[in-house]
Amino acid sequence: MIDAGDLAPGESTHNAGCRGLARTILVHKIAGASAKAGADLATVDANARSVADPVRTTGVAFSASTVPAAGQPGGSLAMPVTPTA
């Protein structure tokens, strides 16, 4: 089994690509525990896939990122405030 990636939006031109950040450790832990318990390869694979398939990674930021070549933040994450009545 190859853990190829789990980016929440899927394939898009607006993201950095799939990186597998959230599920990689989970998949390895489940596969390792299954193998240690004596499961055959097909069962180890099935157990790892059952954990990998539903997991997705989503990024969150508290400030705009700075690309090293630019040397300054690439924008603002400020949220507009709308007065309520």
C-alpha positions in Angstrom: 0.0 0.0 0.0 1.3 3.5 -0.9 -0.1 6.4 1.2 -0.3 8.9 -1.6 -2.0 11.9 0.0 -5.1 13.1 1.7 -5.6 16.8 1.0 -9.3 17.7 1.8 -10.1 19.6 -1.4 -8.7 16.8 -3.6 -7.0 17.6 -6.9 -7.1 21.4 -7.5 -5.1 24.1 -9.1 -5.5 26.1 -5.8 -3.5 23.9 -3.4 0.0 22.7 -2.9 -0.9 19.1 -3.7 -1.6 16.0 -1.7 0.9 15.5 1.2 -0.6 12.9 3.5 0.0 14.8 6.7 -2.8 13.6 8.8 -3.1 9.9 8.0 0.4 8.7 7.4 1.2 7.9 11.1 -2.3 6.4 11.6 -1.9 4.1 8.6 1.5 2.9 9.7 0.4 2.3 13.3 -2.7 0.3 12.2 -0.7 -1.7 9.6 2.1 -2.4 12.2 -0.4 -3.5 14.9 -2.2 -5.7 12.4 1.1 -7.3 11.3 2.3 -7.7 14.9 -1.0 -9.5 15.8 -0.3 -12.0 13.0 -2.6 -10.9 10.3 -1.9 -11.9 6.8 -0.8 -9.3 4.2 -4.2 -8.9 2.7 -5.7 -8.2 6.1 -3.0 -5.8 7.0 -3.6 -3.9 3.7 -7.4 -3.9 4.3 -7.0 -2.6 7.8 -4.6 0.2 6.7 -6.9 1.2 3.8 -10.0 1.3 6.2 -8.1 3.9 8.2 -6.6 5.8 5.2 -9.7 6.2 3.0 -11.8 8.5 5.2 -9.0 10.8 6.6 -8.3 14.2 5.0 -5.9 17.0 5.9 -6.9 20.6 6.1 -4.5 23.5 6.7 -5.2 26.4 9.1 -3.2 29.6 9.5 -3.2 32.5 12.0 -1.3 34.8 9.7 -0.4 35.1 6.0 2.5 33.0 4.8 5.8 34.5 3.6 7.4 33.1 0.5 11.1 33.3 1.0 11.8 34.9 -2.4 9.2 37.6 -1.7 10.4 38.4 1.8 7.0 39.6 3.0 3.5 38.1 3.6 1.6 37.4 0.5 -1.7 38.9 1.7 -3.9 39.3 4.7 -6.2 37.0 6.6 -8.2 39.8 8.1 -12.0 39.0 8.3 -14.4 41.8 7.6 -16.6 42.7 10.6 -20.3 43.2 9.8 -22.3 45.1 12.3 -25.4 43.3 13.6 -28.7 45.1 14.4 
